[in-house]
Amino acid sequence: MQKEEEKTVLEEEKPMLKILTKKIDELNKTINEEKIYSEEKRKENSIAYVAGAFVGGLVAGFLIGNEKNKERRRNRFRSRVRWSE
């Protein structure tokens, strides 16, 4: 009895599995096309990408360093306030 129920469940799920398989194949194809396109664009403008990464690194470094300096200034101010009390 269980085997018959399992067979019917599998038969009911087959159309859905076919649809899902087809959708996954379409997504894989699209992803591969986009990957190839982006690699070609990167090869065309390699200097621009390197320059953009460099500038992004400078900005990130500045922001991180700026936060550390703010924390140091706060700590210096707090230590002065404690001694003056």
C-alpha positions in Angstrom: 0.0 0.0 0.0 2.8 2.4 0.9 4.6 1.7 -2.4 1.5 2.5 -4.4 1.1 5.8 -2.5 4.8 6.7 -3.1 4.4 5.9 -6.8 1.4 8.2 -7.1 3.2 11.0 -5.3 6.2 10.6 -7.6 3.9 10.7 -10.6 2.3 13.8 -9.4 5.7 15.5 -8.8 7.2 14.7 -12.2 5.7 17.7 -14.1 6.8 20.1 -11.3 10.4 18.6 -11.4 10.5 19.1 -15.2 9.4 22.7 -14.9 12.0 23.3 -12.1 14.7 21.7 -14.1 13.9 23.8 -17.1 14.0 27.0 -15.1 17.3 26.1 -13.5 18.8 25.4 -16.9 17.6 28.8 -18.1 19.1 30.5 -15.1 22.5 28.7 -15.6 22.5 29.8 -19.2 21.8 33.4 -18.3 24.4 33.5 -15.5 27.0 32.1 -17.9 26.2 34.7 -20.5 26.4 37.5 -18.0 29.7 36.2 -16.7 31.2 36.1 -20.1 29.9 39.6 -20.8 31.3 41.0 -17.6 34.7 39.4 -18.2 34.8 40.9 -21.7 34.0 44.4 -20.3 36.6 44.0 -17.6 39.2 43.1 -20.3 38.3 46.1 -22.4 38.6 48.6 -19.5 41.1 46.9 -17.3 42.8 50.2 -16.3 39.5 51.7 -15.3 38.7 48.7 -13.1 42.1 48.8 -11.4 41.9 52.6 -10.9 38.4 52.2 -9.4 39.6 49.5 -7.0 42.5 51.7 -6.0 40.3 54.7 -5.3 37.9 52.5 -3.4 40.7 51.2 -1.3 41.9 54.8 -0.6 38.4 55.8 0.5 37.9 52.8 2.7 41.3 53.3 4.3 40.6 57.0 4.9 37.2 56.2 6.5 38.7 53.5 8.7 41.6 55.7 9.7 39.3 58.6 10.4 37.2 56.5 12.8 40.3 55.4 14.7 41.5 59.0 15.0 38.1 60.0 16.3 38.3 57.3 19.0 41.8 58.4 19.9 40.7 62.0 20.3 37.7 60.9 22.5 40.0 58.8 24.7 42.5 61.7 25.1 39.7 64.1 26.0 38.2 61.7 28.5 41.6 61.2 30.2 42.0 65.0 30.5 38.6 65.4 31.9 39.2 62.7 34.6 42.5 64.3 35.7 41.0 67.7 35.9 38.2 66.7 38.2 
